[in-house]
Amino acid sequence: MLSVGGGSCRDYAKAVSVSAWCDEDPWEKYYLRMEDPDNQLIPVGCVLTMVGTGSEMNAGSVITNHAAKLKIGHVFGEEVFPKFSILNPEYTYTLPHYQMVAGIYDIMNHITEQYFSGEDDSTSDYLMEGLMRSLIHSEPGGREGPQELRGQEQHHVGRHLGAEHPAGHGQIHRLGGAHDRPVHAALTPTPPTA
């Protein structure tokens, strides 16, 4: 299965991957009982058109049940990892400005959640400080239009070197599910949490 789009598209592809041959209700099994798949899976590949969630490099899948107003994530095993991911900054050129900025906030929040985690790891902290400076530096070019290739490249690099799905995002998923908001937009007013 080929997922072309942003993080929600990739998460949905992974959910379909584990659900297509599932004999039970996948929502109950994977998102409420948090069980692992014991059935055949559909391999997933990704083409990014938006950067922010990092879903193309993990086995996590955050799904919204609109009827229940719930947004729940499940990190599956490595068998659910995308088999390949294509990251080309040119594929993000058509992004609306709002989505581009929301993706930058998501990247920054992933990084700062790890930065303020309380772990004494100065080497990682220095790397994260550099990533945050790079994102801040590259963002103004994005205001001029997403075709500013250098800024888009920095967003890709920042996301892939940044932290991977820290705990504070769980709070945002719950808020996003209850208010039908994408995680990127819900992150904007939220300070990092450890």
C-alpha positions as CSV (number, residue, x, y, z in Angstrom):
1,M,0.0,0.0,0.0
2,L,1.4,3.4,-0.9
3,S,0.7,6.3,1.5
4,V,1.1,9.7,-0.2
5,G,0.5,12.6,2.1
6,G,1.1,13.7,5.7
7,G,1.2,11.9,9.0
8,S,-2.5,11.1,9.2
9,C,-2.3,9.5,5.8
10,R,0.7,7.3,6.9
11,D,-1.0,6.4,10.2
12,Y,-4.1,5.4,8.4
13,A,-2.1,3.2,6.0
14,K,-0.5,1.4,8.9
15,A,-3.9,0.9,10.5
16,V,-5.3,-0.6,7.3
17,S,-2.1,-2.7,7.0
18,V,-2.8,-4.4,10.4
19,S,-6.6,-4.4,10.0
20,A,-7.3,-5.8,6.5
21,W,-7.0,-9.4,7.5
22,C,-8.0,-8.9,11.2
23,D,-10.9,-11.2,12.2
24,E,-12.0,-8.9,15.0
25,D,-13.0,-5.2,15.2
26,P,-9.6,-3.5,14.6
27,W,-10.5,-0.5,16.7
28,E,-11.3,-2.7,19.7
29,K,-8.3,-5.0,19.2
30,Y,-5.5,-2.5,18.4
31,Y,-6.6,0.8,19.9
32,L,-8.6,-0.1,23.0
33,R,-7.1,-3.4,24.0
34,M,-3.7,-2.5,22.5
35,E,-3.0,-6.0,21.2
36,D,-0.4,-6.7,18.6
37,P,-1.3,-8.1,15.1
38,D,-1.4,-11.8,14.8
39,N,-2.6,-11.8,11.2
40,Q,-1.2,-11.1,7.7
41,L,-0.1,-7.5,7.1
42,I,-0.1,-5.3,4.0
43,P,3.3,-3.7,3.5
44,V,3.3,0.1,3.5
45,G,5.5,2.5,1.6
46,C,5.4,6.3,2.1
47,V,5.8,9.4,0.0
48,L,5.9,12.6,2.1
49,T,4.0,15.7,1.1
50,M,4.1,17.2,4.6
51,V,6.7,17.0,7.3
52,G,6.1,17.0,11.0
53,T,4.8,13.7,12.6
54,G,7.7,11.4,11.8
55,S,5.2,8.6,11.1
56,E,7.2,7.5,8.0
57,M,10.0,6.2,10.3
58,N,8.2,4.4,13.0
59,A,5.5,1.8,13.6
60,G,3.1,4.1,15.3
61,S,-0.4,4.7,14.1
62,V,-2.7,7.4,15.7
63,I,-6.3,7.0,14.6
64,T,-9.4,9.1,15.3
65,N,-12.7,7.5,16.1
66,H,-15.0,10.5,15.3
67,A,-18.1,8.8,16.7
68,A,-16.4,8.3,20.1
69,K,-14.4,11.5,19.9
70,L,-11.3,9.6,20.6
71,K,-7.8,9.8,19.1
72,I,-5.6,7.0,20.2
73,G,-2.1,5.9,19.2
74,H,-0.7,2.4,19.1
75,V,3.0,1.7,18.5
76,F,3.2,-1.6,16.7
77,G,6.2,-3.8,16.3
78,E,8.9,-3.4,13.6
79,E,6.9,-5.5,11.2
80,V,4.6,-2.5,10.7
81,F,7.4,0.0,9.9
82,P,7.0,1.4,6.4
83,K,9.2,-0.6,4.0
84,F,10.4,2.6,2.4
85,S,9.8,6.4,2.6
86,I,10.5,9.0,0.0
87,L,11.4,12.4,1.3
88,N,11.8,15.0,-1.3
89,P,11.3,18.6,-0.2
90,E,9.9,19.5,-3.6
91,Y,6.9,17.3,-2.8
92,T,5.9,19.8,-0.1
93,Y,5.8,22.9,-2.4
94,T,2.0,22.8,-2.7
95,L,1.4,22.8,1.0
96,P,-0.7,25.7,2.3
97,H,1.2,28.0,4.6
98,Y,-0.9,27.0,7.6
99,Q,0.0,23.4,7.2
100,M,3.7,24.1,6.7
101,V,3.8,26.2,9.9
102,A,1.8,23.6,11.8
103,G,4.4,20.9,10.7
104,I,7.2,23.1,12.0
105,Y,5.4,23.4,15.4
106,D,5.1,19.6,15.5
107,I,8.8,19.2,14.8
108,M,9.7,21.7,17.4
109,N,7.4,20.1,20.0
110,H,8.9,16.6,19.3
111,I,12.4,18.1,19.9
112,T,11.5,20.2,23.0
113,E,9.6,17.3,24.7
114,Q,12.9,15.3,24.7
115,Y,15.0,18.4,25.5
116,F,13.0,19.0,28.7
117,S,12.7,15.3,29.6
118,G,14.9,15.7,32.7
119,E,17.4,13.2,31.4
120,D,21.0,14.4,31.8
121,D,22.3,14.0,28.3
122,S,24.1,17.1,27.3
123,T,25.3,15.8,23.9
124,S,21.7,15.1,22.8
125,D,20.6,18.4,24.2
126,Y,23.3,20.2,22.2
127,L,22.1,18.4,19.0
128,M,18.5,19.4,19.8
129,E,19.5,23.0,20.3
130,G,21.1,23.0,16.9
131,L,18.0,21.5,15.3
132,M,15.8,24.1,16.9
133,R,18.1,26.9,15.7
134,S,18.0,25.4,12.2
135,L,14.2,25.3,12.2
136,I,13.9,28.8,13.5
137,H,16.4,30.0,10.9
138,S,14.7,28.2,8.0
139,E,11.1,29.1,8.9
140,P,11.2,32.8,7.7
141,G,12.0,31.6,4.2
142,G,8.8,29.5,4.3
143,R,6.7,32.6,4.9
144,E,7.8,33.8,1.5
145,G,6.4,30.6,-0.1
146,P,6.9,26.9,0.3
147,Q,9.1,26.8,-2.9
148,E,12.1,28.0,-0.8
149,L,13.9,24.7,-1.1
150,R,16.5,25.3,1.5
151,G,13.9,25.9,4.2
152,Q,12.0,22.8,3.2
153,E,15.2,20.7,3.3
154,Q,15.8,22.0,6.9
155,H,12.3,21.0,7.9
156,H,12.9,17.5,6.6
157,V,16.3,17.2,8.4
158,G,15.0,18.7,11.6
159,R,12.2,16.1,11.8
160,H,14.3,13.1,11.1
161,L,17.0,14.0,13.5
162,G,14.6,15.2,16.1
163,A,13.0,13.3,18.9
164,E,10.6,10.4,18.3
165,H,7.0,10.6,19.7
166,P,7.5,11.6,23.3
167,A,4.9,11.2,26.0
168,G,3.4,14.8,25.9
169,H,1.9,14.1,22.5
170,G,-0.6,11.7,24.1
171,Q,-2.3,14.7,25.7
172,I,-2.6,16.4,22.3
173,H,-4.0,13.3,20.7
174,R,-6.8,13.2,23.3
175,L,-7.6,16.9,22.7
176,G,-7.4,16.5,19.0
177,G,-9.8,13.6,19.0
178,A,-12.3,15.4,21.2
179,H,-12.2,18.6,19.1
180,D,-11.5,17.2,15.6
181,R,-8.1,19.0,15.3
182,P,-5.0,17.7,13.6
183,V,-2.1,17.1,16.0
184,H,0.0,19.9,14.3
185,A,-2.6,22.5,15.0
186,A,-3.4,21.3,18.5
187,L,0.3,21.5,19.4
188,T,0.7,25.1,18.7
189,P,-0.5,26.6,22.0
190,T,0.8,23.7,24.0
191,P,4.0,23.9,25.9
192,P,6.3,20.9,26.0
193,T,5.7,18.4,28.7
194,A,8.0,15.7,30.1
